[in-house]
Amino acid sequence: MKNKFKCIICWILIPIIILSMGIYLKKSSLPDVVFLKENQELKSNHFIKINRQFLFNKKYKYDEQVVDVSFLGVLPLKSVSVKPIPDMKVYPGGTPVGVKLNTKGVLVVAFCDIETTKGINISPSAEGGIQVGDTITKLNNTVINNSEELINELNTNKGKKISVTLERNDKTIEKSIKPIKDKKDNRYKIGLWVRDSTSGVGTLTFYDKNSNRFGALGHPITDVDTGTILKIDKGEILESSIVSVRKGQKGNPGELRGIFINEDNNIGKVDKNTICGIYGNGDKKLVGKEFNKPMKIALRNEIKEGSAQILTTIDGDKPQLYDIKIEKLLVQDTPGPKSMVIRITDPKLLSKTGGIVQGMSGSPIIQDNKIVGAVTHVLINKPEVGYGIYIEWMLQDAGILTNH
């Protein structure tokens, strides 16, 4: 009798648990903001119901609206903002760019011990609670912009306890550290290795002439040692040329090797380094010579799985179109660089690079003559397969969608 009762309870609970999980997954997959173009309609489906339908048309133009979303029209899930945008166009990139960034403050990348006159090896910073990945912004309320200023401030302090202001996980923290004198060079130190700049080569994704904003890479620039997203003080992009390619192989990603051209004349100023790429202001020098016509962009709901192309450069500075396949569109409720799974299918590109290689990040993904995203990552063990980001996320981080 007890076993029969348990079976009945199980048969009741299992559907409830499955339904609850389904509702949770549906809710977690809903975005906070939905953009609509002219003549696009936001409407309910079999499972997700909205309290009213929208058709954005210039004749009935409306400001941002909020809709309530429910499961099967019964269980409320969340409220979603609906923002109308014009059918906008941007210039496609595909050209290589050199990137130079200076960090905000200095980034802690490692600790080092200090040999004192007493023969003791010690790192005051490690003992004082500083962590690898922290960004030091001030010493005794003096703003620190680079490693040289850090060294000068430490030696000016003459071994007294010093107040260290640092940023960790978007929080400002204060630490008190006592520098000690290194007997090797008689300088005061706190036992740190720091980094204040970085540089490399990537690919331009787009340029918008209305706002003069550009976007590149499609993923953040991170510190090579700590994996921390670099907080930038200033940066610039430069003309670049691809001089060689290291072909990608299973377990060993390939690389585009490039050189900077005209380092004294930048073609854009970088002011943002986000999870979705780098952004800044530029001018018409960012419009390509070959692909010099603006292209429409596609929002998430316009993209489909199937054939597409990427615009990228593997030799010199002239981009070309290569065939790919969008194998899967991933559900994202928040911006991120892994929005879709893509596969290189173009025989010429595969023979030259083996697939997706480092330096190709930011290459525009084009489908039905619209920019739908950008290349971001490669799968280490499948160099012909990787990820792309929705162009919508990049336009949001650039501040363009809200500007039109």
N, C-alpha and C positions, 0 to 999 in steps of 0.2 A: 504493500500500500504506500509506504514511504517512497519507494523508488518510482512508483507511478506518479506520485505528487511532485517529485523532483523533475520528472520528465515534462510534466505540464508546465511547471515554472520555467524550465529551460526554453520550451517552445514559445512561451510568452515573452521572455526576456531577450532572446536572440534577435527577433525582428526589431524590437525596440532599440537594442544596441546598434544594429546595422543602420536603422533609420537615423539615429543620433549621429553616428559617424558620417553618414551621407550629408546631413544638414551641416555638420561642422566643416566638412571639406568644401561644400558649396559656399559657405560663408567666408572661409579663408581664401577662396579663389576670387572673391569679388573685389574689384579695385575701389579705392576711395574716390577717384575722379575718373569720369568717362568723357572723352572729347568726341564731338560730333561735327562732321563737315556738312556743308549745304546739301540738302536733299537726302541726308542720311537719317534713318529712323531708329530710335531706341524703343524696343518693344519686348514684351514678355516672351518666355518660351514655356515648354511643358512643365518645368520644375520651378523656374525663377519667375516670379510675378512682380511687376512694378505697379505702383498705384496710379500711374498715368503714362500715356505714350507721348513721344515727342517726334516731330519731324522738323528739323531745322531748315528754314527757308528764309531768304532775305526779306520777303514780304511780311513774315511774322517773326522777325528777329527778336530774340529774348536774351536777357542776361543769364548769368549762371543760375541754375535751378537745382533743387535738391529733391530726389525721389526716394521713396521708401520701398525697400525690396523685401519680399517675403518668400518663403518656401511653400509652394503649392497654394499661395494666396492665403495661407492660414498662419504660419509661424513667422513672425518678423525676424529678419536677418540683420539688416543694417540700413543706414541712409547713405546714398551715393550722390556726389555732386556731378552735375551734367554741365559741361562747358562747350558752347558752340565756337567753332573756329572756321575761318575761310578756307577754301581749297588752296593751300599755300604751296609755294615753290621755293627750293633752295638750289644753289649750285653744287653739283656733286664734286667730291674730292678725288681720292684715288692716287694723289701724288704723295711722294715721300716728304716728310718734314723732319728737320732736326729739332729736338726739344731740349731746352735748358731751363732748369728750375732751381730757384733758391728757396730753401725751407724757411718757414716761420720759426725763428729761434734756431736751436741746434738739436738734432735727433740723437738720442743715446742708442748706440749700436752694440756696445760691449763694455765690460769692466776690465780694468787692468790694475795689478798690484803695484804698489810704490815702495821702493827700497829706501828706508830712512837711515840716518846715521847710526841707529841702534840695530840695524840689520833686519828690521821687521818689514815684511811685505804685507801691505794692507790696501784695501780700496775703501776710502771713507764714504763714497757714494753708495756702494753696495750695503755697507753697514747702516747708512743713514736712511735707507728705504727707497732710494731711487731705483727704477726698474728699466730694463732694456725695452725700448719702444717709447719711453717718455720723451717729451719735447721740452727742453729748458728754454724759457722765454725771458727770464729776469734773474739777475744776481743782485741782492740788496736793492731791489726796485730799479736797478739799471737795466734797460732793455738790451737783450743780447740778440744780435742779428746773425752772427757767424762765429766760427771757432776761434778766430783771432781775438775778437772782443771778449770771449769767455776766458781765454788765457790771460789777457791784459787785466781784466777785473779781478781774477784770482790772485795775481801777483801784486796788484795794488792793495789788496786787502791784508797782505802780510801775515797770513796764517790765522787770522781771527775767524771766529765762527761766521758763516755766511748764510744768508737766507736765500734759498733757491726756489723760484717759482716755476712750476712745470705744468704741462697739460697731459692728462692721461684719460683716455676714453671720453673726451669732450668735457672733462672736469678739470678745474684749476686746483692745484695742490701746492702747499707750502712745505718745504723741508729745511731743516737746519743742518748744515754740513761744516765740519772743521777741516780746511785744507791742511795738508802736511807737505813738508819740503822733501823733494826727491834729491838724494845725495849725489846722483849722477850729474845733474845740471843746476842744482840749487834753486829750482823753480817750485812754486807752490802748486800742488795738483790735488784733484779730488778723485782720481782713479777711474777715468772714463775715456772711452773712444767715442767720438761724436762725428756726425756728418751734417754738412750745411748746404749741399748742392748735389745735383745729379744731372745727367744728360743722356740722350739716346736718340734713336731714329724710330719713327712710327709713320702712320698714314693719316692724312687729312680725310675727314668724312664729309663735311659740308661747309659751305659759307653762305650766309644770308645777307644779301645786300641791303635789306631794309633796316636791319639792326646792326650791321657790320659784325655780327657774332659768327664765330666758327666753332666747330667741334672736331675732335680727333680721338683716336685710340679706341673708344668705346668701353674701356676699363680703366681703373685708376693706375697712376704711377705709384708703386710701392717701393719701400726700401728693400734692397736686395738681401740684406742680412736679417732684418726683423720682420719683414712682411707688412710693416705698418704703412697705411696710406699716408703719403707725405703731405703735411700741411704747408702750403706754399705761401711765401711772402711776395714773390714776383717770379715771372718766367717769361720766356719768349720762344717763338718757333722761327726756324730759319729754313731757307731753301736747302734741299738735300738731293743727293743723287745716289742711286743704288749701284755699287761697283762690283759686287759679287754675291753669290747665293750659296749657302751651305744647305744641301738637300736634306730634307727631313726623312728619318727612318724610324721604324718601330722602336720605341724606347729612347729615342734621341731626337728631340725637336730640331728642325732646321732653322736657318736664320738669314734674313736679308742684311747684308753689310752695306752701310751707306756712309757718305762723307758729308760734312756741312759745307755749304757754299755761301760766300759773302757773309761771313760771321759778323761783320760790323753792321750789317743792315738786316734787321729782323723783318719778318713779314706778318708778325702778329704778336700781341702781348697776352700771355696766359694769366688768368686771374682766378680760375677754379680748377681743382683737381678732385673729382668726385668718384664714386663707385662706378659711374657710367662714362668716365672719360675726362679729358681736359678741355677747357673752354676759355675763350677770350675774345678780344677785339682785333680785327684786321681790316684790310681794305681789298680793293679789286685785284691786287696782286695774287690773291688766293684763288681767283677764277682760273681754271686750267686752260691751256692753249688748245687742246684737242676737244675736250668735253666742256665746252664753254656756254652751254645753254642751261638755264634753270630747269629743274625737274620737279614734278609733283612729289609729295610725300604720302605714304600710306599709313594710316593708323592701324592699330592691332587688329581690329575687326575686318580690315580689308585684305590682310595677308593670308595666303593659302599655302598649304604644303604642295610641293612640286617644283617644277623647273624655275630657275632664277639665274642671275649672273652676279659676279663681283667685279668691281672696278679697282684694279690694283696695279702696282708697278713693280716689276722684278728686274728691270734693267734701265739704267739711266734715270730719267725723270718723266717719262711718257707712260701714262697708265693705259691699260688695255682691258677689255671685257673678257671674262672667262666664265664658262658654264659651271653651275653648281646645282645641287638639289636641296631644297628645304625639306628635311626628312620629318621634322616634328616641331610644332609650335607649342611652347610651354606656357602654362598658366602662371602669371605673375601678378600678385596684388600690390607689390611695391617694386620700384625700379631696381634693376640689376643687370649685369653684363651677360647673363646666360638666359636668353629669351627663346632661342630656337636652336635646334640641332641642324647643322648643315654638312653637306658632303661635296667635296670637289669632284667633278666628273669630267672636266676639260682635259683631254689627253696631253695637250701642250703644256699646261700648267703642272700637271702631275709629273711629266718627264723632267721639267726644270726644277721644281721645288719639292716634289714628293707629296704635296698637299698644302696645308696651312703651316706657315713658318713665322717665327718671331720677326716683328717689323711689319707684318701684314695687318696687324690690329688697326682697326679704323677704316679698312677698305669698305666702301659702300656696297650694300647688297641691293640689287635692283630686280624688281619683278613687275611685269606689265608696264614698263617704262616709268615706274615710280620707285623712289628710294624707300625701302622698307626697313633697313637696319644697317648694321656694320659688323664685320668679322671681329671677334674678340679673343677666342681661345682655341687651342688645338688639343685633341686627345693624345696623350703621350704615346700610347700604344697603337693608335690609329691616326697617323698624320694626315690622312685624307679627310678626316672627320673632325669637327669642332663645333664651337658655339658662335652665335651672333646675338646682337642686342637689338631690340625694337628701336627704330629711329625715334619713336614717340618719347622714349625715356631720355634720349640725348637732347632732343629739342626742349624738353621740360627743363633739364639741368642747365641748358644754355640760356634759359629765360626767354625763348622765342615764342613758344606756344601762347604764353600769357601776354606777349607784346602785340600779337596780331589782332 
